Amino acid sequence: MSDKVAKELADFLLQIEQRSQFHAGYPYNLSCDYSAIAKFFNFLLNNAGDPYIEPDFGLHSRKFEQEVLSFFAHLYKIPENQFWGYITAGGTEGNLYGMFLAREIYPNGILYSSEDSHYSIPKAAKLFRIQHNVVNSQINGEMNYEHFEKLISENRSYPAIINLNIGTTVKGAIDNLDKVLEILERNQIKDYYIHCDAALSGLILPFLDGAPQVNFQKPIDSVAISAKFIGSPLPCGIVLTKKKWVEKVETAIEYIGSTDTTILGSRNGHTPLILWYATKTRGYDGLAREAKTCIDNAQYLFQQLQIREYPCMLNNFSNTVVFQKPSQRLIKKWQLAIFENWVHIVVMQNIDRNKIDAFVSELLLEEGLVNNAENFQRQSVLH
């Protein structure tokens, strides 16, 4: 390796290390160490095809993928003999897969999703040519159920394809599955498909006492989860669905000695290994502790802003704290996500109370609230 190449890599490493210290606006868990499995990155691992069918080629990690999927199936309460899933390239692919299955099952179905849904949902509607009715949102980002029922009642003769948000992208809002089911029953909608976009809160909600129960014990059909909460150096996610739905779309592919049941052809074989290592070393108990800590720290950040009358919002069971847009300097330094006059911090494992204190102190000073900042610094010593 030449000196020039070495310097470029060293400079980039320093840049990433510095940026990681002030990353707060996007849901990345930056507290993970996967050095124990780094040796496997010297090999190409390709999980092309169905994760449950042994292909003709040997460089894959299907064994690990299957164990990861079983871990999530247990978490989402679907029996081993009834579920199917695979490790995706991220939350978007999981949403695309849910919409793809729904379209195949109900070709004339109408998609309903709130205006706060992730942009991959309208993208899926365009890709798969699904009629799409956008449901108004409440101010907290949750679906407006009155508007949803109005749209449903106007289209009773068509199957309903519903995207249910389990943590919206901007405000961390959770759509109420029970209310959606009540509306479907009240309007006598028998043919429906419910996809849950749990990219944000899919690994938080199941571990929180008193949180809404969203799992396959209720009539949902698929769930997409991002691996951002677990933490992975490579973007990835998980999609789970019912085995009976996948059987409707599978196609045998002789070339790879497997069945085509996924959106992508070639699939990353390293991400199953990463998720397997994470689930084996942390388990349900470890992830539960992390989820509760993130929620507690989000409430702490919210309270620190609220008592100083800084405009802010936090949904129940959410780790996304929304607040009034600060200066551009702070937005850039802390890499905050902007939407209109607001920004948010997604409190992940690497956002501890020391980091929260540092941010709030800097925010108050930046806004000219010097007295508040001095009081905050004195109070922070007590925490």
DRENVO-158149 format. One record per residue (C-alpha): x, y, z. Coordinates in Angstrom, 1 decimal. Example, Ala and Ser with C-alpha at 12.3 -4.5 7.8 and 13.67 -1.06 7.14 Angstrom:
BEGIN
- 12.3	-4.5	7.8
- 13.7	-1.1	7.1
***
This chain:
BEGIN
- 0.0	0.0	0.0
- 1.4	3.4	-1.0
- 1.8	6.2	1.4
- -0.8	8.2	-0.4
- -3.4	5.4	0.0
- -2.5	4.9	3.6
- -2.9	8.7	4.3
- -6.3	8.8	2.7
- -7.5	5.9	4.7
- -6.0	7.4	7.9
- -7.7	10.7	7.2
- -11.0	9.1	6.5
- -10.8	7.0	9.7
- -10.1	10.2	11.8
- -13.0	11.9	10.1
- -15.4	9.1	10.9
- -14.2	8.8	14.5
- -14.8	12.5	15.0
- -18.3	12.5	13.3
- -19.3	9.5	15.4
- -18.9	11.5	18.6
- -21.5	14.0	17.5
- -24.1	11.8	15.7
- -27.5	12.3	17.2
- -30.1	12.9	14.6
- -30.4	9.4	13.0
- -31.2	6.0	14.5
- -27.7	4.4	14.4
- -26.4	2.4	17.3
- -22.7	3.3	17.3
- -21.8	1.3	20.5
- -21.0	-2.1	18.9
- -17.8	-4.0	18.5
- -17.7	-6.7	15.9
- -13.9	-7.2	15.8
- -14.4	-10.8	16.9
- -15.9	-11.6	13.5
- -13.7	-9.3	11.4
- -11.8	-12.2	9.9
- -14.8	-13.3	7.9
- -14.6	-10.1	5.8
- -11.7	-11.7	3.9
- -14.3	-14.0	2.3
- -17.2	-13.3	-0.1
- -20.4	-14.6	1.4
- -23.5	-14.6	-0.8
- -26.9	-15.7	0.5
- -28.7	-15.6	-2.9
- -32.0	-17.4	-3.0
- -34.3	-18.7	-0.3
- -32.6	-18.7	3.2
- -34.1	-22.1	3.9
- -32.9	-23.9	0.8
- -29.3	-25.2	0.5
- -27.9	-23.8	-2.8
- -25.4	-25.3	-5.2
- -22.7	-22.9	-4.0
- -21.0	-23.2	-0.7
- -19.9	-19.6	0.2
- -23.0	-18.5	2.2
- -24.1	-18.0	5.8
- -27.6	-19.6	5.7
- -27.2	-21.4	9.0
- -26.7	-18.1	10.8
- -29.5	-16.4	8.9
- -32.0	-19.1	9.9
- -31.0	-18.7	13.6
- -31.4	-14.9	13.4
- -34.9	-15.3	11.8
- -35.9	-17.8	14.5
- -34.8	-15.3	17.2
- -37.1	-12.6	15.7
- -39.9	-15.0	15.0
- -40.0	-15.9	18.7
- -39.9	-12.2	19.6
- -42.9	-11.5	17.3
- -44.8	-14.6	18.5
- -45.2	-16.6	15.3
- -44.7	-20.4	15.4
- -41.6	-21.9	13.6
- -43.8	-23.9	11.3
- -45.8	-20.9	10.2
- -43.3	-18.1	9.6
- -40.9	-17.2	6.8
- -38.5	-14.4	6.5
- -35.1	-13.2	5.3
- -32.4	-10.7	6.2
- -32.8	-7.7	3.9
- -30.6	-4.8	2.9
- -32.6	-2.5	5.2
- -36.0	-1.3	6.3
- -36.9	-0.2	2.8
- -36.5	-3.6	1.3
- -38.6	-5.1	4.1
- -41.4	-2.6	3.3
- -41.1	-3.3	-0.4
- -41.4	-7.0	0.3
- -44.5	-6.5	2.5
- -46.2	-4.4	-0.3
- -45.1	-7.0	-2.9
- -46.8	-9.8	-1.1
- -49.9	-7.7	-0.4
- -50.2	-6.8	-4.1
- -49.9	-10.5	-5.2
- -52.5	-11.6	-2.7
- -54.9	-8.7	-3.4
- -54.1	-7.4	-7.0
- -57.0	-4.9	-6.8
- -56.3	-3.9	-3.2
- -56.0	-0.3	-2.1
- -53.0	0.8	0.0
- -53.7	3.0	3.0
- -50.8	4.7	4.8
- -50.5	7.8	6.9
- -48.7	10.9	5.5
- -46.0	10.3	8.2
- -45.1	6.9	6.7
- -41.6	6.3	5.5
- -41.0	7.4	1.9
- -40.5	3.7	0.9
- -44.2	3.1	1.2
- -45.3	5.5	-1.7
- -42.3	4.2	-3.6
- -43.6	0.7	-3.2
- -47.0	1.9	-4.4
- -45.4	3.3	-7.6
- -43.2	0.3	-8.2
- -46.0	-2.3	-7.8
- -48.8	0.0	-9.3
- -50.9	-0.2	-6.2
- -53.7	2.4	-5.8
- -52.6	4.5	-2.8
- -54.8	6.5	-0.4
- -52.8	8.7	1.9
- -54.4	9.0	5.4
- -54.0	12.3	7.3
- -51.8	12.2	10.4
- -52.4	13.6	13.9
- -50.1	16.3	15.1
- -48.0	13.6	16.9
- -47.4	11.7	13.7
- -50.0	8.9	14.4
- -52.6	8.0	11.9
- -55.8	10.0	11.9
- -58.3	7.2	12.5
- -61.4	9.2	11.5
- -59.9	10.0	8.2
- -58.8	6.3	7.8
- -62.4	5.2	8.4
- -63.7	7.7	5.9
- -61.4	6.4	3.2
- -62.2	2.8	4.1
- -66.0	3.3	4.1
- -65.8	4.9	0.6
- -64.0	1.8	-0.8
- -65.7	-1.1	1.0
- -65.8	-3.3	-2.2
- -62.0	-3.4	-2.4
- -59.4	-5.3	-0.3
- -57.5	-3.1	2.1
- -53.7	-3.1	2.2
- -52.6	-1.2	5.3
- -49.2	0.1	6.3
- -49.1	0.3	10.1
- -46.2	2.4	11.5
- -44.4	1.1	14.6
- -42.4	4.3	15.1
- -42.7	6.9	12.4
- -39.5	8.2	10.8
- -39.8	11.8	12.1
- -41.8	11.7	15.4
- -41.5	8.1	16.5
- -45.3	7.7	16.5
- -47.0	4.3	16.8
- -50.2	3.6	14.9
- -52.9	1.8	17.0
- -53.4	-1.7	15.6
- -56.5	-2.4	17.7
- -58.2	0.8	16.4
- -57.4	-0.2	12.8
- -58.9	-3.7	13.3
- -62.0	-2.2	14.9
- -62.5	0.1	11.9
- -62.0	-2.8	9.5
- -64.6	-4.9	11.4
- -67.1	-2.0	11.7
- -66.9	-1.5	7.9
- -67.1	-5.3	7.2
- -63.8	-5.5	5.4
- -63.0	-9.2	5.3
- -60.1	-9.1	2.8
- -57.1	-7.1	4.2
- -53.4	-7.3	4.5
- -51.6	-5.5	7.4
- -47.9	-4.7	7.0
- -46.1	-3.3	10.0
- -43.2	-0.9	9.3
- -41.3	-1.4	12.5
- -38.0	-0.1	11.2
- -37.6	2.3	14.1
- -39.2	0.7	17.1
- -39.3	-3.0	16.1
- -36.6	-3.8	18.6
- -37.8	-1.5	21.3
- -41.6	-1.9	21.7
- -41.6	-5.7	22.5
- -39.4	-5.1	25.5
- -41.3	-2.2	27.1
- -43.9	-2.8	29.9
- -47.3	-1.4	29.0
- -46.4	-0.8	25.4
- -48.9	-1.7	22.6
- -48.6	-5.4	21.6
- -48.0	-5.7	17.9
- -47.1	-9.3	16.9
- -48.5	-12.2	14.9
- -50.9	-13.2	17.7
- -53.0	-10.5	16.1
- -54.0	-10.5	12.4
- -50.9	-8.9	10.9
- -49.3	-10.3	7.8
- -45.7	-9.0	7.7
- -43.3	-6.9	9.7
- -40.2	-5.1	8.5
- -37.4	-4.3	11.1
- -34.2	-2.3	10.6
- -31.1	-3.6	12.3
- -30.1	0.0	13.2
- -31.0	-0.6	16.9
- -29.0	-3.8	17.2
- -26.2	-1.9	15.4
- -24.4	-3.2	12.3
- -21.5	-1.7	10.3
- -23.4	-2.8	7.2
- -27.0	-1.6	6.7
- -29.5	-4.5	7.0
- -32.9	-5.5	8.3
- -35.3	-8.3	8.8
- -38.6	-9.1	7.2
- -41.0	-11.7	8.7
- -44.2	-12.9	7.2
- -46.5	-16.0	7.0
- -45.2	-19.0	5.1
- -48.5	-19.4	3.3
- -48.1	-16.0	1.6
- -44.6	-16.7	0.4
- -45.7	-19.9	-1.3
- -47.8	-17.8	-3.6
- -44.8	-16.0	-5.1
- -41.9	-18.5	-5.1
- -40.3	-19.5	-8.3
- -37.7	-22.3	-8.8
- -34.3	-21.1	-10.2
- -32.2	-23.9	-11.5
- -29.1	-21.6	-12.0
- -28.5	-21.2	-8.3
- -30.2	-24.4	-7.1
- -32.7	-22.5	-5.0
- -36.0	-20.8	-5.0
- -36.6	-17.1	-5.8
- -38.6	-15.8	-2.9
- -36.8	-12.5	-2.1
- -36.7	-9.0	-3.7
- -32.9	-9.1	-4.3
- -31.0	-11.8	-6.0
- -27.5	-11.8	-4.5
- -27.8	-11.0	-0.7
- -25.2	-10.0	1.7
- -23.9	-13.0	3.6
- -22.0	-11.0	6.2
- -25.0	-9.3	7.7
- -26.6	-12.5	9.0
- -23.3	-13.3	10.7
- -23.3	-9.8	12.3
- -26.9	-10.1	13.5
- -26.2	-13.7	14.8
- -23.2	-12.5	16.8
- -25.3	-9.6	18.2
- -28.2	-11.8	19.2
- -26.0	-14.5	20.7
- -23.9	-12.1	22.8
- -26.7	-9.9	24.0
- -29.8	-12.0	23.9
- -33.4	-10.9	24.7
- -32.4	-9.7	28.1
- -29.5	-7.5	26.8
- -31.6	-6.0	24.1
- -34.4	-5.3	26.7
- -32.0	-3.4	28.9
- -30.8	-1.4	26.0
- -34.3	-0.5	24.9
- -35.3	0.6	28.4
- -32.2	2.7	28.8
- -32.8	4.4	25.4
- -36.4	5.2	26.4
- -35.3	6.5	29.9
- -32.6	8.7	28.3
- -35.1	10.0	25.7
- -37.4	11.0	28.6
- -34.4	12.6	30.3
- -33.6	14.7	27.3
- -37.3	15.7	26.8
- -37.5	16.8	30.5
- -34.3	18.9	30.3
- -35.8	20.8	27.3
- -39.3	21.0	28.7
- -38.4	22.5	32.1
- -36.5	25.2	30.3
- -39.6	25.8	28.1
- -37.8	24.9	24.9
- -40.5	23.7	22.5
- -40.3	19.9	22.3
- -42.3	16.7	21.9
- -41.9	13.0	22.8
- -44.4	10.3	22.0
- -45.1	7.5	24.4
- -42.7	4.5	24.1
- -40.5	6.5	21.7
- -36.8	7.3	21.7
- -37.3	10.2	19.3
- -37.2	13.6	20.9
- -38.6	16.4	18.6
- -37.7	20.0	19.3
- -37.5	23.5	17.7
- -34.8	23.9	15.1
- -31.6	25.4	16.6
- -28.8	27.2	14.7
- -27.4	25.7	11.5
- -24.1	25.3	13.3
- -25.6	23.0	15.9
- -27.6	21.1	13.3
- -24.4	20.4	11.3
- -22.3	19.6	14.3
- -24.7	17.1	15.9
- -26.1	15.9	12.5
- -29.7	16.6	13.4
- -32.5	15.6	11.0
- -34.5	18.6	9.8
- -38.2	18.8	8.9
- -39.7	22.2	8.5
- -39.1	24.2	11.7
- -38.2	21.1	13.8
- -35.4	18.7	14.3
- -35.0	15.5	16.3
- -32.6	13.5	18.3
- -33.0	9.7	18.2
- -31.7	8.5	21.5
- -29.7	5.3	20.8
- -27.3	3.3	22.9
- -24.4	5.7	22.2
- -26.4	8.8	23.4
- -25.9	8.6	27.1
- -26.7	11.3	29.7
- -23.3	12.9	29.5
- -23.8	13.4	25.8
- -27.3	14.7	26.4
- -26.0	17.2	29.0
- -23.3	18.4	26.6
- -25.8	18.9	23.9
- -28.4	20.7	26.0
- -25.8	23.0	27.5
- -24.5	23.9	24.1
- -28.1	24.4	22.8
- -28.9	26.8	25.7
- -25.7	28.8	25.2
- -26.3	29.0	21.4
- -29.9	30.2	22.0
- -28.6	33.0	24.3
- -30.2	31.4	27.4
- -27.0	31.8	29.4
- -28.7	31.7	32.8
- -30.5	28.5	31.9
- -27.3	27.0	30.7
- -25.5	27.9	33.9
- -28.3	26.4	36.0
- -28.3	23.4	33.7
- -24.6	22.8	34.2
- -25.0	23.0	38.0
- -27.9	20.6	38.0
- -26.1	18.1	35.7
- -23.5	17.5	38.4
- -26.3	15.9	40.5
- -27.2	13.3	37.8
***
